[in-house]
Amino acid sequence: MAVTKQDLLDPAYLASLNDFQLMSRVAVDGFMAGIHRSHSHGAGMEFLQYRNYSPGEDLKYLDWKVLAKSDKLYTKVFQEETNMNCYFVLDTSASMQYQGSRAACSKLHYACMVAACIAQSASRQGDNVGLFAYSDHLHESVEIGGRLGQVDHILRALTRLKPTGEAQHESMLQTFLRHFKSRGTVIYISDMLEGEDVLPKLLRNFRVNKSDCLAIQVLDPDELDLPQNRVTRYLDSELESEVTTYPETARADYEKRMGAFLERLKEGLAQSQVDFIQLVTTDSVGVSLAKYFDHRGPR
């Protein structure tokens, strides 16, 4: 049976490849077309507008067809592709290991797939990429760069990540901030559980020097609707505490609390001028990337 474009972007198929280099190439080749436009004018790929020709300008941008028809001198203005610095910051704490029965992979594996695909595409466009992955300590750090093999370095680092430890957001993000020197975009990926108060304040720190910050929340569908229908033991993977309950009796209160958590998180990020995307591990990676590029397009 032939593999369709939808298959190429399905998280179950991509997770089965077990190779971030191959997986990201398959997803990028199957979906992505164009990334990151700047508002500067110059010799770019996308036509923007006409303006009056000024003596001394390069004649190669003169529209000769318009000149022949109207005897007027007009220069083509283009929207130019621009290189940028793209920093990936990943939460690899123990809560990211969760994988429900409906998902093909854990939250961390899904987060790594999304990061790998964006990094692969950004690198192809000439952007500089870097990585910072943490829980209660630093797990991986790849300095920002655009040298040959940079994206491969990042993909190998993603392969080594394991979900472990408690998320120490404040100390670890402050550590990363001290190394955040160059203007660019910070792509923060985490489940953000219990981070609704601290994360908006911390991520606001990256909105310096006209830098941009995008917070991507990755959740398992179980975390949204509590689907279990029999007595279940729930474990806190970071604090190692547990609760045993019948989901049917707890579901309404749980969904209310989850809704309040998400609303508070979104409001805090909006006030900090940090853009927010929520992804679920059963979503097509194509949906995830489309949301990312919809966000990046106006930039």
Order of alpha helices (4+ residues) and beta strands (2+ residues): alpha-alpha-alpha-beta-beta-alpha-beta-beta-alpha-beta-beta-alpha-alpha-beta-alpha-beta-alpha-beta-beta-alpha-beta-alpha
